[in-house]
Amino acid sequence: MSRESVSRVTDSVVEEMEAWRQRPLNRIYPLVFIDALVMKIRQGRVANRPGLRLSQGPQRPDPRLRRPDHHLAISITPQAQTR
């Protein structure tokens, strides 16, 4: 791709990019993070691979309770499923 072609494409979206950068922001942007960890753990002569799953995301605030407005979940599986 030539330098001129890249410049032409870039110039065609500059106004849209600037409008997007100047837009009003929402108060909340919900995100969910999910991660997992699988380790080989030896117990005697047996090697197990338990899995640990972690998820974190937003939660609707409850004005009656004094708690953070996010949710955290951790689960451990006895044997990881590998496919």
N, CA, C and O atoms as a Tinker XYZ file with bonds, in Angstrom:
   332  protein
     1  N      0.856000   -1.160000    0.000000    73     2
     2  CA     0.000000    0.000000    0.000000    64     1     3
     3  C      0.906000    1.228000    0.000000    63     2     4     5
     4  O      1.871000    1.302000    0.761000    81     3
     5  N      0.593000    2.157000   -0.835000    73     3     6
     6  CA     1.444000    3.338000   -0.957000    64     5     7
     7  C      1.202000    4.319000    0.191000    63     6     8     9
     8  O      0.184000    4.251000    0.881000    81     7
     9  N      2.135000    5.210000    0.377000    73     7    10
    10  CA     2.043000    6.242000    1.415000    64     9    11
    11  C      0.829000    7.142000    1.159000    63    10    12    13
    12  O      0.140000    7.547000    2.095000    81    11
    13  N      0.580000    7.446000   -0.101000    73    11    14
    14  CA    -0.557000    8.294000   -0.465000    64    13    15
    15  C     -1.889000    7.617000   -0.122000    63    14    16    17
    16  O     -2.820000    8.267000    0.354000    81    15
    17  N     -1.967000    6.313000   -0.367000    73    15    18
    18  CA    -3.197000    5.570000   -0.045000    64    17    19
    19  C     -3.467000    5.589000    1.454000    63    18    20    21
    20  O     -4.606000    5.787000    1.879000    81    19
    21  N     -2.432000    5.384000    2.251000    73    19    22
    22  CA    -2.588000    5.412000    3.713000    64    21    23
    23  C     -3.041000    6.794000    4.156000    63    22    24    25
    24  O     -3.933000    6.909000    4.995000    81    23
    25  N     -2.446000    7.838000    3.612000    73    23    26
    26  CA    -2.828000    9.205000    3.971000    64    25    27
    27  C     -4.273000    9.490000    3.588000    63    26    28    29
    28  O     -4.996000   10.136000    4.347000    81    27
    29  N     -4.702000    9.022000    2.430000    73    27    30
    30  CA    -6.072000    9.264000    1.955000    64    29    31
    31  C     -7.082000    8.568000    2.889000    63    30    32    33
    32  O     -8.099000    9.155000    3.259000    81    31
    33  N     -6.796000    7.339000    3.256000    73    31    34
    34  CA    -7.696000    6.599000    4.159000    64    33    35
    35  C     -7.728000    7.275000    5.527000    63    34    36    37
    36  O     -8.800000    7.455000    6.105000    81    35
    37  N     -6.572000    7.647000    6.042000    73    35    38
    38  CA    -6.496000    8.303000    7.345000    64    37    39
    39  C     -7.249000    9.628000    7.331000    63    38    40    41
    40  O     -8.006000    9.921000    8.257000    81    39
    41  N     -7.049000   10.423000    6.293000    73    39    42
    42  CA    -7.726000   11.717000    6.204000    64    41    43
    43  C     -9.244000   11.569000    6.134000    63    42    44    45
    44  O     -9.974000   12.452000    6.584000    81    43
    45  N     -9.720000   10.468000    5.578000    73    43    46
    46  CA   -11.165000   10.286000    5.430000    64    45    47
    47  C    -11.868000   10.009000    6.758000    63    46    48    49
    48  O    -13.084000   10.176000    6.848000    81    47
    49  N    -11.141000    9.594000    7.783000    73    47    50
    50  CA   -11.772000    9.275000    9.070000    64    49    51
    51  C    -11.384000   10.226000   10.198000    63    50    52    53
    52  O    -11.837000   10.049000   11.329000    81    51
    53  N    -10.560000   11.225000    9.916000    73    51    54
    54  CA   -10.096000   12.132000   10.974000    64    53    55
    55  C    -11.265000   12.856000   11.635000    63    54    56    57
    56  O    -11.297000   12.966000   12.860000    81    55
    57  N    -12.224000   13.352000   10.856000    73    55    58
    58  CA   -13.359000   14.068000   11.443000    64    57    59
    59  C    -14.190000   13.152000   12.338000    63    58    60    61
    60  O    -14.613000   13.562000   13.419000    81    59
    61  N    -14.427000   11.913000   11.895000    73    59    62
    62  CA   -15.183000   10.971000   12.716000    64    61    63
    63  C    -14.445000   10.640000   14.004000    63    62    64    65
    64  O    -15.062000   10.537000   15.064000    81    63
    65  N    -13.134000   10.474000   13.921000    73    63    66
    66  CA   -12.344000   10.181000   15.121000    64    65    67
    67  C    -12.424000   11.339000   16.106000    63    66    68    69
    68  O    -12.572000   11.112000   17.307000    81    67
    69  N    -12.331000   12.559000   15.631000    73    67    70
    70  CA   -12.382000   13.719000   16.520000    64    69    71
    71  C    -13.766000   13.846000   17.153000    63    70    72    73
    72  O    -13.876000   14.175000   18.334000    81    71
    73  N    -14.817000   13.590000   16.385000    73    71    74
    74  CA   -16.175000   13.633000   16.942000    64    73    75
    75  C    -16.331000   12.569000   18.030000    63    74    76    77
    76  O    -16.955000   12.827000   19.059000    81    75
    77  N    -15.774000   11.389000   17.815000    73    75    78
    78  CA   -15.842000   10.326000   18.811000    64    77    79
    79  C    -15.077000   10.721000   20.072000    63    78    80    81
    80  O    -15.541000   10.467000   21.184000    81    79
    81  N    -13.919000   11.333000   19.908000    73    79    82
    82  CA   -13.119000   11.743000   21.076000    64    81    83
    83  C    -13.827000   12.824000   21.889000    63    82    84    85
    84  O    -13.637000   12.895000   23.103000    81    83
    85  N    -14.633000   13.663000   21.252000    73    83    86
    86  CA   -15.301000   14.773000   21.942000    64    85    87
    87  C    -16.708000   14.417000   22.432000    63    86    88    89
    88  O    -17.392000   15.275000   22.991000    81    87
    89  N    -17.152000   13.181000   22.238000    73    87    90
    90  CA   -18.506000   12.795000   22.628000    64    89    91
    91  C    -18.667000   12.851000   24.149000    63    90    92    93
    92  O    -17.686000   12.697000   24.876000    81    91
    93  N    -19.882000   13.067000   24.635000    73    91    94
    94  CA   -20.111000   13.006000   26.084000    64    93    95
    95  C    -19.992000   11.554000   26.562000    63    94    96    97
    96  O    -20.459000   10.630000   25.896000    81    95
    97  N    -19.375000   11.374000   27.699000    73    95    98
    98  CA   -19.175000   10.039000   28.236000    64    97    99
    99  C    -20.363000    9.600000   29.077000    63    98   100   101
   100  O    -21.013000   10.410000   29.737000    81    99
   101  N    -20.631000    8.302000   29.038000    73    99   102
   102  CA   -21.655000    7.732000   29.906000    64   101   103
   103  C    -21.123000    7.689000   31.328000    63   102   104   105
   104  O    -19.912000    7.725000   31.545000    81   103
   105  N    -22.025000    7.613000   32.292000    73   103   106
   106  CA   -21.603000    7.548000   33.689000    64   105   107
   107  C    -20.955000    6.203000   34.000000    63   106   108   109
   108  O    -19.992000    6.137000   34.765000    81   107
   109  N    -21.481000    5.129000   33.408000    73   107   110
   110  CA   -20.991000    3.787000   33.708000    64   109   111
   111  C    -20.742000    3.033000   32.408000    63   110   112   113
   112  O    -21.553000    3.087000   31.485000    81   111
   113  N    -19.634000    2.343000   32.345000    73   111   114
   114  CA   -19.320000    1.424000   31.258000    64   113   115
   115  C    -19.090000    0.048000   31.875000    63   114   116   117
   116  O    -18.020000   -0.203000   32.429000    81   115
   117  N    -20.081000   -0.852000   31.790000    73   115   118
   118  CA   -19.905000   -2.160000   32.419000    64   117   119
   119  C    -18.881000   -3.013000   31.681000    63   118   120   121
   120  O    -18.912000   -3.126000   30.456000    81   119
   121  N    -17.988000   -3.601000   32.437000    73   119   122
   122  CA   -16.977000   -4.502000   31.904000    64   121   123
   123  C    -16.967000   -5.769000   32.738000    63   122   124   125
   124  O    -17.241000   -5.735000   33.938000    81   123
   125  N    -16.651000   -6.881000   32.103000    73   123   126
   126  CA   -16.515000   -8.142000   32.824000    64   125   127
   127  C    -15.140000   -8.702000   32.488000    63   126   128   129
   128  O    -14.787000   -8.844000   31.317000    81   127
   129  N    -14.376000   -9.015000   33.510000    73   127   130
   130  CA   -13.057000   -9.604000   33.338000    64   129   131
   131  C    -13.132000  -11.077000   33.733000    63   130   132   133
   132  O    -13.646000  -11.417000   34.799000    81   131
   133  N    -12.622000  -11.938000   32.876000    73   131   134
   134  CA   -12.616000  -13.372000   33.152000    64   133   135
   135  C    -11.205000  -13.891000   32.923000    63   134   136   137
   136  O    -10.576000  -13.572000   31.913000    81   135
   137  N    -10.712000  -14.686000   33.853000    73   135   138
   138  CA    -9.382000  -15.247000   33.742000    64   137   139
   139  C     -9.411000  -16.652000   34.325000    63   138   140   141
   140  O    -10.311000  -16.997000   35.090000    81   139
   141  N     -8.435000  -17.448000   33.964000    73   139   142
   142  CA    -8.363000  -18.816000   34.494000    64   141   143
   143  C     -6.901000  -19.206000   34.657000    63   142   144   145
   144  O     -6.023000  -18.681000   33.972000    81   143
   145  N     -6.658000  -20.127000   35.566000    73   143   146
   146  CA    -5.321000  -20.624000   35.825000    64   145   147
   147  C     -5.407000  -22.134000   36.015000    63   146   148   149
   148  O     -6.213000  -22.614000   36.812000    81   147
   149  N     -4.597000  -22.872000   35.301000    73   147   150
   150  CA    -4.542000  -24.325000   35.449000    64   149   151
   151  C     -3.108000  -24.689000   35.798000    63   150   152   153
   152  O     -2.174000  -24.326000   35.085000    81   151
   153  N     -2.941000  -25.412000   36.903000    73   151   154
   154  CA    -1.606000  -25.800000   37.353000    64   153   155
   155  C     -1.558000  -27.308000   37.541000    63   154   156   157
   156  O     -2.568000  -27.936000   37.861000    81   155
   157  N     -0.414000  -27.865000   37.347000    73   155   158
   158  CA    -0.210000  -29.286000   37.602000    64   157   159
   159  C      0.243000  -29.423000   39.057000    63   158   160   161
   160  O      1.294000  -28.913000   39.444000    81   159
   161  N     -0.565000  -30.116000   39.849000    73   159   162
   162  CA    -0.255000  -30.300000   41.269000    64   161   163
   163  C     -0.110000  -31.793000   41.537000    63   162   164   165
   164  O     -1.023000  -32.576000   41.271000    81   163
   165  N      1.036000  -32.170000   42.060000    73   163   166
   166  CA     1.295000  -33.580000   42.344000    64   165   167
   167  C      0.897000  -33.879000   43.786000    63   166   168   169
   168  O      1.320000  -33.204000   44.724000    81   167
   169  N      0.067000  -34.917000   43.932000    73   167   170
   170  CA    -0.331000  -35.408000   45.250000    64   169   171
   171  C      0.059000  -36.872000   45.304000    63   170   172   173
   172  O     -0.658000  -37.737000   44.802000    81   171
   173  N      1.192000  -37.138000   45.911000    73   171   174
   174  CA     1.725000  -38.499000   45.907000    64   173   175
   175  C      2.208000  -38.844000   44.510000    63   174   176   177
   176  O      3.067000  -38.158000   43.956000    81   175
   177  N      1.658000  -39.908000   43.941000    73   175   178
   178  CA     2.047000  -40.308000   42.587000    64   177   179
   179  C      1.062000  -39.823000   41.526000    63   178   180   181
   180  O      1.212000  -40.130000   40.343000    81   179
   181  N      0.074000  -39.077000   41.949000    73   179   182
   182  CA    -0.962000  -38.610000   41.019000    64   181   183
   183  C     -0.763000  -37.120000   40.755000    63   182   184   185
   184  O     -0.595000  -36.326000   41.681000    81   183
   185  N     -0.785000  -36.765000   39.487000    73   183   186
   186  CA    -0.692000  -35.343000   39.106000    64   185   187
   187  C     -2.068000  -34.871000   38.670000    63   186   188   189
   188  O     -2.596000  -35.322000   37.654000    81   187
   189  N     -2.638000  -33.971000   39.434000    73   187   190
   190  CA    -3.944000  -33.399000   39.111000    64   189   191
   191  C     -3.750000  -32.027000   38.483000    63   190   192   193
   192  O     -2.716000  -31.385000   38.662000    81   191
   193  N     -4.754000  -31.597000   37.754000    73   191   194
   194  CA    -4.727000  -30.268000   37.139000    64   193   195
   195  C     -6.004000  -29.507000   37.521000    63   194   196   197
   196  O     -6.911000  -29.373000   36.700000    81   195
   197  N     -6.075000  -29.016000   38.746000    73   195   198
   198  CA    -7.268000  -28.259000   39.123000    64   197   199
   199  C     -7.279000  -26.913000   38.396000    63   198   200   201
   200  O     -6.231000  -26.345000   38.087000    81   199
   201  N     -8.462000  -26.431000   38.136000    73   199   202
   202  CA    -8.601000  -25.141000   37.466000    64   201   203
   203  C     -9.166000  -24.107000   38.417000    63   202   204   205
   204  O    -10.020000  -24.425000   39.245000    81   203
   205  N     -8.707000  -22.890000   38.308000    73   203   206
   206  CA    -9.192000  -21.775000   39.100000    64   205   207
   207  C     -9.736000  -20.740000   38.131000    63   206   208   209
   208  O     -9.018000  -20.258000   37.254000    81   207
   209  N    -11.006000  -20.402000   38.294000    73   207   210
   210  CA   -11.628000  -19.404000   37.424000    64   209   211
   211  C    -11.975000  -18.177000   38.251000    63   210   212   213
   212  O    -12.479000  -18.286000   39.369000    81   211
   213  N    -11.700000  -17.018000   37.690000    73   211   214
   214  CA   -11.952000  -15.751000   38.362000    64   213   215
   215  C    -12.744000  -14.862000   37.417000    63   214   216   217
   216  O    -12.375000  -14.695000   36.255000    81   215
   217  N    -13.831000  -14.295000   37.916000    73   215   218
   218  CA   -14.589000  -13.332000   37.116000    64   217   219
   219  C    -14.924000  -12.141000   37.997000    63   218   220   221
   220  O    -15.198000  -12.286000   39.188000    81   219
   221  N    -14.897000  -10.967000   37.394000    73   219   222
   222  CA   -15.198000   -9.744000   38.116000    64   221   223
   223  C    -15.978000   -8.841000   37.183000    63   222   224   225
   224  O    -15.627000   -8.700000   36.012000    81   223
   225  N    -17.020000   -8.237000   37.688000    73   223   226
   226  CA   -17.832000   -7.365000   36.857000    64   225   227
   227  C    -18.683000   -6.442000   37.701000    63   226   228   229
   228  O    -18.668000   -6.519000   38.930000    81   227
   229  N    -19.426000   -5.566000   37.041000    73   227   230
   230  CA   -20.242000   -4.590000   37.771000    64   229   231
   231  C    -21.477000   -5.238000   38.368000    63   230   232   233
   232  O    -21.922000   -6.301000   37.937000    81   231
   233  N    -22.007000   -4.577000   39.356000    73   231   234
   234  CA   -23.213000   -5.034000   40.023000    64   233   235
   235  C    -24.048000   -3.791000   40.291000    63   234   236   237
   236  O    -23.499000   -2.734000   40.603000    81   235
   237  N    -25.342000   -3.901000   40.177000    73   235   238
   238  CA   -26.181000   -2.731000   40.438000    64   237   239
   239  C    -26.050000   -2.329000   41.908000    63   238   240   241
   240  O    -26.149000   -3.177000   42.795000    81   239
   241  N    -25.830000   -1.042000   42.168000    73   239   242
   242  CA   -25.702000   -0.614000   43.565000    64   241   243
   243  C    -27.030000   -0.731000   44.308000    63   242   244   245
   244  O    -28.094000   -0.466000   43.748000    81   243
   245  N    -26.956000   -1.121000   45.544000    73   243   246
   246  CA   -28.122000   -1.210000   46.410000    64   245   247
   247  C    -27.939000   -0.170000   47.504000    63   246   248   249
   248  O    -27.065000   -0.326000   48.357000    81   247
   249  N    -28.750000    0.896000   47.502000    73   247   250
   250  CA   -28.548000    1.975000   48.485000    64   249   251
   251  C    -28.738000    1.526000   49.927000    63   250   252   253
   252  O    -28.275000    2.200000   50.847000    81   251
   253  N    -29.425000    0.374000   50.143000    73   251   254
   254  CA   -29.635000   -0.111000   51.513000    64   253   255
   255  C    -28.385000   -0.766000   52.082000    63   254   256   257
   256  O    -28.227000   -0.852000   53.300000    81   255
   257  N    -27.500000   -1.227000   51.211000    73   255   258
   258  CA   -26.312000   -1.936000   51.660000    64   257   259
   259  C    -25.063000   -1.101000   51.405000    63   258   260   261
   260  O    -24.972000   -0.372000   50.417000    81   259
   261  N    -24.130000   -1.222000   52.294000    73   259   262
   262  CA   -22.843000   -0.541000   52.093000    64   261   263
   263  C    -21.858000   -1.561000   51.565000    63   262   264   265
   264  O    -21.174000   -2.244000   52.326000    81   263
   265  N    -21.799000   -1.650000   50.260000    73   263   266
   266  CA   -20.904000   -2.610000   49.634000    64   265   267
   267  C    -20.390000   -2.025000   48.326000    63   266   268   269
   268  O    -20.996000   -1.114000   47.762000    81   267
   269  N    -19.288000   -2.548000   47.858000    73   267   270
   270  CA   -18.787000   -2.083000   46.569000    64   269   271
   271  C    -19.773000   -2.437000   45.457000    63   270   272   273
   272  O    -20.533000   -3.399000   45.571000    81   271
   273  N    -19.751000   -1.664000   44.402000    73   271   274
   274  CA   -20.651000   -1.885000   43.278000    64   273   275
   275  C    -20.026000   -2.803000   42.242000    63   274   276   277
   276  O    -20.129000   -2.549000   41.042000    81   275
   277  N    -19.380000   -3.863000   42.694000    73   275   278
   278  CA   -18.818000   -4.834000   41.755000    64   277   279
   279  C    -18.985000   -6.240000   42.331000    63   278   280   281
   280  O    -19.232000   -6.425000   43.522000    81   279
   281  N    -18.842000   -7.201000   41.456000    73   279   282
   282  CA   -19.039000   -8.601000   41.811000    64   281   283
   283  C    -17.747000   -9.356000   41.538000    63   282   284   285
   284  O    -17.119000   -9.157000   40.498000    81   283
   285  N    -17.353000  -10.212000   42.454000    73   283   286
   286  CA   -16.162000  -11.034000   42.287000    64   285   287
   287  C    -16.551000  -12.484000   42.545000    63   286   288   289
   288  O    -17.151000  -12.799000   43.573000    81   287
   289  N    -16.208000  -13.361000   41.613000    73   287   290
   290  CA   -16.521000  -14.786000   41.769000    64   289   291
   291  C    -15.263000  -15.601000   41.511000    63   290   292   293
   292  O    -14.524000  -15.338000   40.562000    81   291
   293  N    -15.029000  -16.586000   42.359000    73   291   294
   294  CA   -13.889000  -17.498000   42.211000    64   293   295
   295  C    -14.431000  -18.913000   42.289000    63   294   296   297
   296  O    -15.190000  -19.233000   43.204000    81   295
   297  N    -14.059000  -19.758000   41.352000    73   295   298
   298  CA   -14.465000  -21.157000   41.413000    64   297   299
   299  C    -13.256000  -22.044000   41.130000    63   298   300   301
   300  O    -12.406000  -21.714000   40.303000    81   299
   301  N    -13.195000  -23.169000   41.827000    73   299   302
   302  CA   -12.109000  -24.119000   41.662000    64   301   303
   303  C    -12.708000  -25.434000   41.185000    63   302   304   305
   304  O    -13.633000  -25.965000   41.799000    81   303
   305  N    -12.179000  -25.950000   40.097000    73   303   306
   306  CA   -12.645000  -27.244000   39.592000    64   305   307
   307  C    -11.652000  -28.302000   40.005000    63   306   308   309
   308  O    -10.449000  -28.039000   39.976000    81   307
   309  N    -12.097000  -29.497000   40.394000    73   307   310
   310  CA   -11.174000  -30.545000   40.827000    64   309   311
   311  C    -10.234000  -30.994000   39.717000    63   310   312   313
   312  O     -9.076000  -31.316000   39.983000    81   311
   313  N    -10.710000  -31.021000   38.491000    73   311   314
   314  CA    -9.875000  -31.437000   37.356000    64   313   315
   315  C    -10.181000  -30.514000   36.190000    63   314   316   317
   316  O    -11.331000  -30.407000   35.765000    81   315
   317  N     -9.169000  -29.853000   35.676000    73   315   318
   318  CA    -9.358000  -28.946000   34.563000    64   317   319
   319  C     -9.747000  -29.731000   33.305000    63   318   320   321
   320  O     -9.253000  -30.830000   33.054000    81   319
   321  N    -10.624000  -29.143000   32.549000    73   319   322
   322  CA   -11.038000  -29.758000   31.297000    64   321   323
   323  C    -10.175000  -29.203000   30.174000    63   322   324   325
   324  O    -10.288000  -28.025000   29.835000    81   323
   325  N     -9.339000  -30.009000   29.610000    73   323   326
   326  CA    -8.503000  -29.578000   28.501000    64   325   327
   327  C     -9.021000  -30.202000   27.224000    63   326   328   329
   328  O     -9.308000  -31.398000   27.170000    81   327
   329  N     -9.134000  -29.388000   26.213000    73   327   330
   330  CA    -9.634000  -29.883000   24.927000    64   329   331
   331  C     -8.701000  -29.462000   23.828000    63   330   332
   332  O     -8.938000  -29.777000   22.662000    81   331
